[in-house]
Amino acid sequence: MFLMHKPSGTLVEILTLDRLFNPCIKEVMGVTHAGEELQEPDSYMKWEMMFPSGESLPRCWLDSHYRDTEHYIRNQEFSVAGNG
């Protein structure tokens, strides 16, 4: 999978897709595709990456607590409905 590195604007081939999809891991390994020579694998922070189309990565890939707000809101609605 190719992602764009925001600070440099270069395409990076992500080598560790399992790490990309795991929200508890903050870094991925990838190879920059810039110039004609193949580069050495390097570590990239996931928050510095985006899709080549300009879209951000899904929150569920970046934040292990991405559902906490949803749980909190549902519990509050249930509590209010139960007290009325």
PDB file of N, CA, C and O in Angstrom:
ATOM      1  N   MET A   1       0.852  -1.169   0.000  1.00  0.00           N
ATOM      2  CA  MET A   1       0.000   0.000   0.000  1.00  0.00           C
ATOM      3  C   MET A   1       0.898   1.232   0.000  1.00  0.00           C
ATOM      4  O   MET A   1       1.897   1.287   0.717  1.00  0.00           O
ATOM      5  N   PHE A   2       0.531   2.210  -0.806  1.00  0.00           N
ATOM      6  CA  PHE A   2       1.274   3.459  -0.869  1.00  0.00           C
ATOM      7  C   PHE A   2       0.531   4.546  -0.099  1.00  0.00           C
ATOM      8  O   PHE A   2      -0.678   4.718  -0.253  1.00  0.00           O
ATOM      9  N   LEU A   3       1.267   5.271   0.727  1.00  0.00           N
ATOM     10  CA  LEU A   3       0.745   6.442   1.428  1.00  0.00           C
ATOM     11  C   LEU A   3       1.683   7.607   1.151  1.00  0.00           C
ATOM     12  O   LEU A   3       2.824   7.422   0.726  1.00  0.00           O
ATOM     13  N   MET A   4       1.182   8.804   1.398  1.00  0.00           N
ATOM     14  CA  MET A   4       2.015   9.986   1.216  1.00  0.00           C
ATOM     15  C   MET A   4       2.504  10.488   2.575  1.00  0.00           C
ATOM     16  O   MET A   4       1.737  10.585   3.533  1.00  0.00           O
ATOM     17  N   HIS A   5       3.784  10.801   2.632  1.00  0.00           N
ATOM     18  CA  HIS A   5       4.388  11.379   3.830  1.00  0.00           C
ATOM     19  C   HIS A   5       4.129  12.888   3.778  1.00  0.00           C
ATOM     20  O   HIS A   5       4.661  13.585   2.914  1.00  0.00           O
ATOM     21  N   LYS A   6       3.310  13.384   4.710  1.00  0.00           N
ATOM     22  CA  LYS A   6       2.884  14.794   4.684  1.00  0.00           C
ATOM     23  C   LYS A   6       4.055  15.783   4.673  1.00  0.00           C
ATOM     24  O   LYS A   6       4.078  16.677   3.826  1.00  0.00           O
ATOM     25  N   PRO A   7       5.031  15.652   5.587  1.00  0.00           N
ATOM     26  CA  PRO A   7       6.105  16.657   5.615  1.00  0.00           C
ATOM     27  C   PRO A   7       6.929  16.746   4.330  1.00  0.00           C
ATOM     28  O   PRO A   7       7.329  17.840   3.932  1.00  0.00           O
ATOM     29  N   SER A   8       7.186  15.618   3.681  1.00  0.00           N
ATOM     30  CA  SER A   8       8.043  15.642   2.497  1.00  0.00           C
ATOM     31  C   SER A   8       7.265  15.586   1.184  1.00  0.00           C
ATOM     32  O   SER A   8       7.788  15.963   0.136  1.00  0.00           O
ATOM     33  N   GLY A   9       6.010  15.114   1.239  1.00  0.00           N
ATOM     34  CA  GLY A   9       5.205  14.993   0.031  1.00  0.00           C
ATOM     35  C   GLY A   9       5.590  13.815  -0.842  1.00  0.00           C
ATOM     36  O   GLY A   9       5.143  13.733  -1.986  1.00  0.00           O
ATOM     37  N   THR A  10       6.416  12.888  -0.331  1.00  0.00           N
ATOM     38  CA  THR A  10       6.845  11.736  -1.116  1.00  0.00           C
ATOM     39  C   THR A  10       5.944  10.531  -0.847  1.00  0.00           C
ATOM     40  O   THR A  10       5.339  10.408   0.217  1.00  0.00           O
ATOM     41  N   LEU A  11       5.875   9.651  -1.841  1.00  0.00           N
ATOM     42  CA  LEU A  11       5.126   8.412  -1.681  1.00  0.00           C
ATOM     43  C   LEU A  11       5.971   7.405  -0.919  1.00  0.00           C
ATOM     44  O   LEU A  11       7.175   7.283  -1.141  1.00  0.00           O
ATOM     45  N   VAL A  12       5.311   6.685  -0.012  1.00  0.00           N
ATOM     46  CA  VAL A  12       5.981   5.680   0.797  1.00  0.00           C
ATOM     47  C   VAL A  12       5.214   4.369   0.645  1.00  0.00           C
ATOM     48  O   VAL A  12       4.002   4.319   0.853  1.00  0.00           O
ATOM     49  N   GLU A  13       5.927   3.321   0.286  1.00  0.00           N
ATOM     50  CA  GLU A  13       5.316   1.992   0.241  1.00  0.00           C
ATOM     51  C   GLU A  13       5.377   1.412   1.647  1.00  0.00           C
ATOM     52  O   GLU A  13       6.464   1.178   2.176  1.00  0.00           O
ATOM     53  N   ILE A  14       4.228   1.181   2.249  1.00  0.00           N
ATOM     54  CA  ILE A  14       4.159   0.669   3.610  1.00  0.00           C
ATOM     55  C   ILE A  14       4.439  -0.831   3.581  1.00  0.00           C
ATOM     56  O   ILE A  14       3.776  -1.586   2.870  1.00  0.00           O
ATOM     57  N   LEU A  15       5.428  -1.248   4.362  1.00  0.00           N
ATOM     58  CA  LEU A  15       5.844  -2.645   4.389  1.00  0.00           C
ATOM     59  C   LEU A  15       5.173  -3.434   5.511  1.00  0.00           C
ATOM     60  O   LEU A  15       5.123  -4.662   5.459  1.00  0.00           O
ATOM     61  N   THR A  16       4.667  -2.748   6.509  1.00  0.00           N
ATOM     62  CA  THR A  16       4.093  -3.409   7.689  1.00  0.00           C
ATOM     63  C   THR A  16       2.616  -3.040   7.817  1.00  0.00           C
ATOM     64  O   THR A  16       2.240  -2.225   8.661  1.00  0.00           O
ATOM     65  N   LEU A  17       1.787  -3.647   6.975  1.00  0.00           N
ATOM     66  CA  LEU A  17       0.352  -3.327   6.992  1.00  0.00           C
ATOM     67  C   LEU A  17      -0.301  -3.681   8.311  1.00  0.00           C
ATOM     68  O   LEU A  17      -1.205  -2.972   8.752  1.00  0.00           O
ATOM     69  N   ASP A  18       0.128  -4.761   8.959  1.00  0.00           N
ATOM     70  CA  ASP A  18      -0.448  -5.123  10.245  1.00  0.00           C
ATOM     71  C   ASP A  18      -0.226  -4.016  11.273  1.00  0.00           C
ATOM     72  O   ASP A  18      -1.099  -3.760  12.103  1.00  0.00           O
ATOM     73  N   ARG A  19       0.919  -3.364  11.227  1.00  0.00           N
ATOM     74  CA  ARG A  19       1.205  -2.248  12.138  1.00  0.00           C
ATOM     75  C   ARG A  19       0.392  -1.011  11.751  1.00  0.00           C
ATOM     76  O   ARG A  19      -0.011  -0.236  12.619  1.00  0.00           O
ATOM     77  N   LEU A  20       0.153  -0.827  10.465  1.00  0.00           N
ATOM     78  CA  LEU A  20      -0.634   0.315   9.997  1.00  0.00           C
ATOM     79  C   LEU A  20      -2.059   0.237  10.529  1.00  0.00           C
ATOM     80  O   LEU A  20      -2.614   1.246  10.964  1.00  0.00           O
ATOM     81  N   PHE A  21      -2.655  -0.950  10.497  1.00  0.00           N
ATOM     82  CA  PHE A  21      -4.042  -1.123  10.900  1.00  0.00           C
ATOM     83  C   PHE A  21      -4.215  -1.206  12.413  1.00  0.00           C
ATOM     84  O   PHE A  21      -5.341  -1.097  12.899  1.00  0.00           O
ATOM     85  N   ASN A  22      -3.145  -1.393  13.169  1.00  0.00           N
ATOM     86  CA  ASN A  22      -3.209  -1.528  14.621  1.00  0.00           C
ATOM     87  C   ASN A  22      -3.130  -0.139  15.268  1.00  0.00           C
ATOM     88  O   ASN A  22      -2.092   0.516  15.180  1.00  0.00           O
ATOM     89  N   PRO A  23      -4.211   0.321  15.917  1.00  0.00           N
ATOM     90  CA  PRO A  23      -4.208   1.669  16.491  1.00  0.00           C
ATOM     91  C   PRO A  23      -3.288   1.831  17.699  1.00  0.00           C
ATOM     92  O   PRO A  23      -3.028   2.957  18.124  1.00  0.00           O
ATOM     93  N   CYS A  24      -2.792   0.728  18.258  1.00  0.00           N
ATOM     94  CA  CYS A  24      -1.896   0.816  19.418  1.00  0.00           C
ATOM     95  C   CYS A  24      -0.449   1.058  19.017  1.00  0.00           C
ATOM     96  O   CYS A  24       0.394   1.355  19.863  1.00  0.00           O
ATOM     97  N   ILE A  25      -0.165   0.932  17.741  1.00  0.00           N
ATOM     98  CA  ILE A  25       1.200   1.124  17.237  1.00  0.00           C
ATOM     99  C   ILE A  25       1.267   2.453  16.503  1.00  0.00           C
ATOM    100  O   ILE A  25       0.432   2.733  15.644  1.00  0.00           O
ATOM    101  N   LYS A  26       2.247   3.264  16.834  1.00  0.00           N
ATOM    102  CA  LYS A  26       2.341   4.629  16.304  1.00  0.00           C
ATOM    103  C   LYS A  26       3.247   4.775  15.093  1.00  0.00           C
ATOM    104  O   LYS A  26       3.215   5.808  14.425  1.00  0.00           O
ATOM    105  N   GLU A  27       4.070   3.745  14.792  1.00  0.00           N
ATOM    106  CA  GLU A  27       5.018   3.835  13.684  1.00  0.00           C
ATOM    107  C   GLU A  27       4.847   2.673  12.717  1.00  0.00           C
ATOM    108  O   GLU A  27       4.407   1.590  13.103  1.00  0.00           O
ATOM    109  N   VAL A  28       5.196   2.906  11.469  1.00  0.00           N
ATOM    110  CA  VAL A  28       5.189   1.860  10.442  1.00  0.00           C
ATOM    111  C   VAL A  28       6.520   1.902   9.702  1.00  0.00           C
ATOM    112  O   VAL A  28       7.223   2.913   9.704  1.00  0.00           O
ATOM    113  N   MET A  29       6.846   0.782   9.071  1.00  0.00           N
ATOM    114  CA  MET A  29       8.050   0.715   8.252  1.00  0.00           C
ATOM    115  C   MET A  29       7.644   0.890   6.800  1.00  0.00           C
ATOM    116  O   MET A  29       6.634   0.347   6.351  1.00  0.00           O
ATOM    117  N   GLY A  30       8.447   1.657   6.074  1.00  0.00           N
ATOM    118  CA  GLY A  30       8.144   1.885   4.678  1.00  0.00           C
ATOM    119  C   GLY A  30       9.373   2.246   3.878  1.00  0.00           C
ATOM    120  O   GLY A  30      10.439   2.534   4.422  1.00  0.00           O
ATOM    121  N   VAL A  31       9.194   2.222   2.563  1.00  0.00           N
ATOM    122  CA  VAL A  31      10.266   2.574   1.630  1.00  0.00           C
ATOM    123  C   VAL A  31       9.798   3.764   0.817  1.00  0.00           C
ATOM    124  O   VAL A  31       8.732   3.724   0.203  1.00  0.00           O
ATOM    125  N   THR A  32      10.594   4.824   0.813  1.00  0.00           N
ATOM    126  CA  THR A  32      10.285   6.024   0.053  1.00  0.00           C
ATOM    127  C   THR A  32      10.495   5.760  -1.434  1.00  0.00           C
ATOM    128  O   THR A  32      11.487   5.155  -1.842  1.00  0.00           O
ATOM    129  N   HIS A  33       9.548   6.222  -2.224  1.00  0.00           N
ATOM    130  CA  HIS A  33       9.678   6.097  -3.678  1.00  0.00           C
ATOM    131  C   HIS A  33       9.905   7.505  -4.244  1.00  0.00           C
ATOM    132  O   HIS A  33       8.974   8.172  -4.695  1.00  0.00           O
ATOM    133  N   ALA A  34      11.153   7.924  -4.205  1.00  0.00           N
ATOM    134  CA  ALA A  34      11.552   9.226  -4.736  1.00  0.00           C
ATOM    135  C   ALA A  34      12.867   9.031  -5.472  1.00  0.00           C
ATOM    136  O   ALA A  34      13.811   8.466  -4.920  1.00  0.00           O
ATOM    137  N   GLY A  35      12.931   9.475  -6.663  1.00  0.00           N
ATOM    138  CA  GLY A  35      14.136   9.265  -7.449  1.00  0.00           C
ATOM    139  C   GLY A  35      14.110   7.898  -8.105  1.00  0.00           C
ATOM    140  O   GLY A  35      13.089   7.209  -8.089  1.00  0.00           O
ATOM    141  N   GLU A  36      15.231   7.512  -8.678  1.00  0.00           N
ATOM    142  CA  GLU A  36      15.281   6.262  -9.417  1.00  0.00           C
ATOM    143  C   GLU A  36      15.808   5.093  -8.603  1.00  0.00           C
ATOM    144  O   GLU A  36      15.545   3.939  -8.942  1.00  0.00           O
ATOM    145  N   GLU A  37      16.544   5.369  -7.536  1.00  0.00           N
ATOM    146  CA  GLU A  37      17.119   4.296  -6.735  1.00  0.00           C
ATOM    147  C   GLU A  37      16.174   3.911  -5.608  1.00  0.00           C
ATOM    148  O   GLU A  37      15.542   4.762  -4.982  1.00  0.00           O
ATOM    149  N   LEU A  38      16.093   2.593  -5.362  1.00  0.00           N
ATOM    150  CA  LEU A  38      15.289   2.096  -4.261  1.00  0.00           C
ATOM    151  C   LEU A  38      15.940   2.501  -2.947  1.00  0.00           C
ATOM    152  O   LEU A  38      17.138   2.298  -2.751  1.00  0.00           O
ATOM    153  N   GLN A  39      15.158   3.067  -2.062  1.00  0.00           N
ATOM    154  CA  GLN A  39      15.673   3.545  -0.780  1.00  0.00           C
ATOM    155  C   GLN A  39      15.629   2.438   0.265  1.00  0.00           C
ATOM    156  O   GLN A  39      14.942   1.431   0.091  1.00  0.00           O
ATOM    157  N   GLU A  40      16.360   2.633   1.337  1.00  0.00           N
ATOM    158  CA  GLU A  40      16.348   1.689   2.467  1.00  0.00           C
ATOM    159  C   GLU A  40      15.055   1.870   3.253  1.00  0.00           C
ATOM    160  O   GLU A  40      14.541   2.986   3.327  1.00  0.00           O
ATOM    161  N   PRO A  41      14.511   0.795   3.847  1.00  0.00           N
ATOM    162  CA  PRO A  41      13.320   0.933   4.695  1.00  0.00           C
ATOM    163  C   PRO A  41      13.594   1.888   5.856  1.00  0.00           C
ATOM    164  O   PRO A  41      14.706   1.946   6.382  1.00  0.00           O
ATOM    165  N   ASP A  42      12.578   2.620   6.236  1.00  0.00           N
ATOM    166  CA  ASP A  42      12.693   3.592   7.317  1.00  0.00           C
ATOM    167  C   ASP A  42      11.411   3.556   8.134  1.00  0.00           C
ATOM    168  O   ASP A  42      10.394   3.028   7.685  1.00  0.00           O
ATOM    169  N   SER A  43      11.465   4.116   9.323  1.00  0.00           N
ATOM    170  CA  SER A  43      10.309   4.176  10.216  1.00  0.00           C
ATOM    171  C   SER A  43       9.596   5.514  10.025  1.00  0.00           C
ATOM    172  O   SER A  43      10.238   6.559   9.918  1.00  0.00           O
ATOM    173  N   TYR A  44       8.264   5.472   9.982  1.00  0.00           N
ATOM    174  CA  TYR A  44       7.446   6.677   9.807  1.00  0.00           C
ATOM    175  C   TYR A  44       6.356   6.712  10.864  1.00  0.00           C
ATOM    176  O   TYR A  44       5.763   5.686  11.196  1.00  0.00           O
ATOM    177  N   MET A  45       6.102   7.893  11.382  1.00  0.00           N
ATOM    178  CA  MET A  45       4.995   8.069  12.324  1.00  0.00           C
ATOM    179  C   MET A  45       3.689   8.038  11.527  1.00  0.00           C
ATOM    180  O   MET A  45       3.576   8.695  10.492  1.00  0.00           O
ATOM    181  N   LYS A  46       2.709   7.277  12.007  1.00  0.00           N
ATOM    182  CA  LYS A  46       1.458   7.151  11.257  1.00  0.00           C
ATOM    183  C   LYS A  46       0.731   8.487  11.125  1.00  0.00           C
ATOM    184  O   LYS A  46       0.085   8.732  10.107  1.00  0.00           O
ATOM    185  N   TRP A  47       0.823   9.352  12.129  1.00  0.00           N
ATOM    186  CA  TRP A  47       0.111  10.637  12.053  1.00  0.00           C
ATOM    187  C   TRP A  47       0.704  11.556  10.983  1.00  0.00           C
ATOM    188  O   TRP A  47       0.096  12.568  10.632  1.00  0.00           O
ATOM    189  N   GLU A  48       1.889  11.210  10.464  1.00  0.00           N
ATOM    190  CA  GLU A  48       2.503  11.987   9.385  1.00  0.00           C
ATOM    191  C   GLU A  48       2.115  11.477   7.998  1.00  0.00           C
ATOM    192  O   GLU A  48       2.592  11.999   6.990  1.00  0.00           O
ATOM    193  N   MET A  49       1.248  10.457   7.942  1.00  0.00           N
ATOM    194  CA  MET A  49       0.899   9.837   6.686  1.00  0.00           C
ATOM    195  C   MET A  49      -0.539  10.181   6.280  1.00  0.00           C
ATOM    196  O   MET A  49      -1.386  10.473   7.125  1.00  0.00           O
ATOM    197  N   MET A  50      -0.792  10.139   4.969  1.00  0.00           N
ATOM    198  CA  MET A  50      -2.139  10.314   4.443  1.00  0.00           C
ATOM    199  C   MET A  50      -2.224   9.534   3.135  1.00  0.00           C
ATOM    200  O   MET A  50      -1.206   9.123   2.580  1.00  0.00           O
ATOM    201  N   PHE A  51      -3.442   9.336   2.651  1.00  0.00           N
ATOM    202  CA  PHE A  51      -3.614   8.673   1.363  1.00  0.00           C
ATOM    203  C   PHE A  51      -3.140   9.614   0.257  1.00  0.00           C
ATOM    204  O   PHE A  51      -3.209  10.832   0.419  1.00  0.00           O
ATOM    205  N   PRO A  52      -2.663   9.074  -0.859  1.00  0.00           N
ATOM    206  CA  PRO A  52      -2.208   9.927  -1.963  1.00  0.00           C
ATOM    207  C   PRO A  52      -3.295  10.887  -2.464  1.00  0.00           C
ATOM    208  O   PRO A  52      -2.973  11.922  -3.048  1.00  0.00           O
ATOM    209  N   SER A  53      -4.561  10.564  -2.247  1.00  0.00           N
ATOM    210  CA  SER A  53      -5.664  11.437  -2.661  1.00  0.00           C
ATOM    211  C   SER A  53      -5.795  12.667  -1.766  1.00  0.00           C
ATOM    212  O   SER A  53      -6.535  13.596  -2.089  1.00  0.00           O
ATOM    213  N   GLY A  54      -5.073  12.675  -0.634  1.00  0.00           N
ATOM    214  CA  GLY A  54      -5.154  13.789   0.304  1.00  0.00           C
ATOM    215  C   GLY A  54      -6.028  13.485   1.507  1.00  0.00           C
ATOM    216  O   GLY A  54      -6.097  14.290   2.436  1.00  0.00           O
ATOM    217  N   GLU A  55      -6.697  12.343   1.511  1.00  0.00           N
ATOM    218  CA  GLU A  55      -7.540  11.953   2.647  1.00  0.00           C
ATOM    219  C   GLU A  55      -6.677  11.534   3.826  1.00  0.00           C
ATOM    220  O   GLU A  55      -5.599  10.964   3.660  1.00  0.00           O
ATOM    221  N   SER A  56      -7.174  11.830   5.014  1.00  0.00           N
ATOM    222  CA  SER A  56      -6.503  11.390   6.236  1.00  0.00           C
ATOM    223  C   SER A  56      -6.702   9.898   6.431  1.00  0.00           C
ATOM    224  O   SER A  56      -7.619   9.301   5.867  1.00  0.00           O
ATOM    225  N   LEU A  57      -5.829   9.301   7.237  1.00  0.00           N
ATOM    226  CA  LEU A  57      -6.009   7.902   7.594  1.00  0.00           C
ATOM    227  C   LEU A  57      -7.213   7.777   8.520  1.00  0.00           C
ATOM    228  O   LEU A  57      -7.527   8.720   9.246  1.00  0.00           O
ATOM    229  N   PRO A  58      -7.886   6.646   8.510  1.00  0.00           N
ATOM    230  CA  PRO A  58      -9.033   6.465   9.404  1.00  0.00           C
ATOM    231  C   PRO A  58      -8.609   6.574  10.867  1.00  0.00           C
ATOM    232  O   PRO A  58      -7.526   6.127  11.245  1.00  0.00           O
ATOM    233  N   ARG A  59      -9.454   7.161  11.668  1.00  0.00           N
ATOM    234  CA  ARG A  59      -9.160   7.344  13.084  1.00  0.00           C
ATOM    235  C   ARG A  59      -8.911   6.005  13.777  1.00  0.00           C
ATOM    236  O   ARG A  59      -8.101   5.926  14.701  1.00  0.00           O
ATOM    237  N   CYS A  60      -9.609   4.948  13.333  1.00  0.00           N
ATOM    238  CA  CYS A  60      -9.455   3.629  13.962  1.00  0.00           C
ATOM    239  C   CYS A  60      -8.068   3.030  13.705  1.00  0.00           C
ATOM    240  O   CYS A  60      -7.709   2.049  14.357  1.00  0.00           O
ATOM    241  N   TRP A  61      -7.285   3.579  12.789  1.00  0.00           N
ATOM    242  CA  TRP A  61      -5.914   3.135  12.568  1.00  0.00           C
ATOM    243  C   TRP A  61      -4.933   3.909  13.453  1.00  0.00           C
ATOM    244  O   TRP A  61      -3.805   3.465  13.664  1.00  0.00           O
ATOM    245  N   LEU A  62      -5.359   5.055  13.966  1.00  0.00           N
ATOM    246  CA  LEU A  62      -4.457   5.951  14.689  1.00  0.00           C
ATOM    247  C   LEU A  62      -4.713   6.024  16.187  1.00  0.00           C
ATOM    248  O   LEU A  62      -3.782   6.233  16.964  1.00  0.00           O
ATOM    249  N   ASP A  63      -5.958   5.856  16.599  1.00  0.00           N
ATOM    250  CA  ASP A  63      -6.367   6.120  17.980  1.00  0.00           C
ATOM    251  C   ASP A  63      -7.024   4.880  18.576  1.00  0.00           C
ATOM    252  O   ASP A  63      -8.111   4.487  18.153  1.00  0.00           O
ATOM    253  N   SER A  64      -6.366   4.264  19.556  1.00  0.00           N
ATOM    254  CA  SER A  64      -6.922   3.059  20.174  1.00  0.00           C
ATOM    255  C   SER A  64      -8.177   3.354  20.984  1.00  0.00           C
ATOM    256  O   SER A  64      -8.902   2.429  21.353  1.00  0.00           O
ATOM    257  N   HIS A  65      -8.442   4.607  21.263  1.00  0.00           N
ATOM    258  CA  HIS A  65      -9.630   5.005  22.021  1.00  0.00           C
ATOM    259  C   HIS A  65     -10.680   5.639  21.125  1.00  0.00           C
ATOM    260  O   HIS A  65     -11.481   6.453  21.586  1.00  0.00           O
ATOM    261  N   TYR A  66     -10.686   5.278  19.857  1.00  0.00           N
ATOM    262  CA  TYR A  66     -11.581   5.924  18.898  1.00  0.00           C
ATOM    263  C   TYR A  66     -13.055   5.702  19.206  1.00  0.00           C
ATOM    264  O   TYR A  66     -13.895   6.454  18.711  1.00  0.00           O
ATOM    265  N   ARG A  67     -13.395   4.707  19.997  1.00  0.00           N
ATOM    266  CA  ARG A  67     -14.802   4.451  20.308  1.00  0.00           C
ATOM    267  C   ARG A  67     -15.192   4.961  21.689  1.00  0.00           C
ATOM    268  O   ARG A  67     -16.365   4.870  22.052  1.00  0.00           O
ATOM    269  N   ASP A  68     -14.266   5.489  22.468  1.00  0.00           N
ATOM    270  CA  ASP A  68     -14.575   5.927  23.833  1.00  0.00           C
ATOM    271  C   ASP A  68     -15.657   6.988  23.866  1.00  0.00           C
ATOM    272  O   ASP A  68     -16.566   6.907  24.692  1.00  0.00           O
ATOM    273  N   THR A  69     -15.587   7.982  22.992  1.00  0.00           N
ATOM    274  CA  THR A  69     -16.582   9.050  22.962  1.00  0.00           C
ATOM    275  C   THR A  69     -17.952   8.473  22.638  1.00  0.00           C
ATOM    276  O   THR A  69     -18.948   8.853  23.254  1.00  0.00           O
ATOM    277  N   GLU A  70     -18.008   7.572  21.688  1.00  0.00           N
ATOM    278  CA  GLU A  70     -19.277   6.944  21.309  1.00  0.00           C
ATOM    279  C   GLU A  70     -19.853   6.159  22.490  1.00  0.00           C
ATOM    280  O   GLU A  70     -21.054   6.232  22.749  1.00  0.00           O
ATOM    281  N   HIS A  71     -19.008   5.407  23.209  1.00  0.00           N
ATOM    282  CA  HIS A  71     -19.465   4.664  24.385  1.00  0.00           C
ATOM    283  C   HIS A  71     -19.985   5.611  25.454  1.00  0.00           C
ATOM    284  O   HIS A  71     -21.030   5.359  26.054  1.00  0.00           O
ATOM    285  N   TYR A  72     -19.263   6.696  25.696  1.00  0.00           N
ATOM    286  CA  TYR A  72     -19.653   7.660  26.719  1.00  0.00           C
ATOM    287  C   TYR A  72     -21.017   8.268  26.391  1.00  0.00           C
ATOM    288  O   TYR A  72     -21.883   8.370  27.259  1.00  0.00           O
ATOM    289  N   ILE A  73     -21.200   8.666  25.145  1.00  0.00           N
ATOM    290  CA  ILE A  73     -22.473   9.279  24.734  1.00  0.00           C
ATOM    291  C   ILE A  73     -23.617   8.281  24.885  1.00  0.00           C
ATOM    292  O   ILE A  73     -24.679   8.638  25.396  1.00  0.00           O
ATOM    293  N   ARG A  74     -23.421   7.051  24.455  1.00  0.00           N
ATOM    294  CA  ARG A  74     -24.475   6.027  24.584  1.00  0.00           C
ATOM    295  C   ARG A  74     -24.824   5.777  26.040  1.00  0.00           C
ATOM    296  O   ARG A  74     -26.003   5.654  26.374  1.00  0.00           O
ATOM    297  N   ASN A  75     -23.816   5.698  26.926  1.00  0.00           N
ATOM    298  CA  ASN A  75     -24.074   5.466  28.333  1.00  0.00           C
ATOM    299  C   ASN A  75     -24.816   6.636  28.958  1.00  0.00           C
ATOM    300  O   ASN A  75     -25.680   6.436  29.812  1.00  0.00           O
ATOM    301  N   GLN A  76     -24.489   7.862  28.540  1.00  0.00           N
ATOM    302  CA  GLN A  76     -25.179   9.032  29.076  1.00  0.00           C
ATOM    303  C   GLN A  76     -26.641   9.030  28.624  1.00  0.00           C
ATOM    304  O   GLN A  76     -27.530   9.343  29.415  1.00  0.00           O
ATOM    305  N   GLU A  77     -26.896   8.684  27.367  1.00  0.00           N
ATOM    306  CA  GLU A  77     -28.269   8.648  26.849  1.00  0.00           C
ATOM    307  C   GLU A  77     -29.065   7.571  27.574  1.00  0.00           C
ATOM    308  O   GLU A  77     -30.238   7.779  27.882  1.00  0.00           O
ATOM    309  N   PHE A  78     -28.451   6.423  27.854  1.00  0.00           N
ATOM    310  CA  PHE A  78     -29.116   5.344  28.550  1.00  0.00           C
ATOM    311  C   PHE A  78     -29.448   5.765  29.983  1.00  0.00           C
ATOM    312  O   PHE A  78     -30.542   5.489  30.475  1.00  0.00           O
ATOM    313  N   SER A  79     -28.492   6.442  30.658  1.00  0.00           N
ATOM    314  CA  SER A  79     -28.708   6.900  32.029  1.00  0.00           C
ATOM    315  C   SER A  79     -29.845   7.899  32.115  1.00  0.00           C
ATOM    316  O   SER A  79     -30.676   7.817  33.019  1.00  0.00           O
ATOM    317  N   VAL A  80     -29.892   8.850  31.174  1.00  0.00           N
ATOM    318  CA  VAL A  80     -30.939   9.866  31.161  1.00  0.00           C
ATOM    319  C   VAL A  80     -32.295   9.208  30.880  1.00  0.00           C
ATOM    320  O   VAL A  80     -33.284   9.551  31.528  1.00  0.00           O
ATOM    321  N   ALA A  81     -32.357   8.290  29.948  1.00  0.00           N
ATOM    322  CA  ALA A  81     -33.604   7.606  29.615  1.00  0.00           C
ATOM    323  C   ALA A  81     -34.092   6.748  30.780  1.00  0.00           C
ATOM    324  O   ALA A  81     -35.297   6.637  31.004  1.00  0.00           O
ATOM    325  N   GLY A  82     -33.177   6.150  31.511  1.00  0.00           N
ATOM    326  CA  GLY A  82     -33.538   5.296  32.645  1.00  0.00           C
ATOM    327  C   GLY A  82     -34.023   6.066  33.854  1.00  0.00           C
ATOM    328  O   GLY A  82     -34.778   5.527  34.663  1.00  0.00           O
ATOM    329  N   ASN A  83     -33.600   7.334  33.999  1.00  0.00           N
ATOM    330  CA  ASN A  83     -33.980   8.149  35.156  1.00  0.00           C
ATOM    331  C   ASN A  83     -35.292   8.881  34.943  1.00  0.00           C
ATOM    332  O   ASN A  83     -35.853   9.418  35.899  1.00  0.00           O
ATOM    333  N   GLY A  84     -35.792   8.920  33.731  1.00  0.00           N
ATOM    334  CA  GLY A  84     -36.972   9.720  33.410  1.00  0.00           C
ATOM    335  C   GLY A  84     -38.200   8.988  33.592  1.00  0.00           C
ATOM    336  O   GLY A  84     -39.281   9.529  33.361  1.00  0.00           O
TER     337      GLY A  84
END
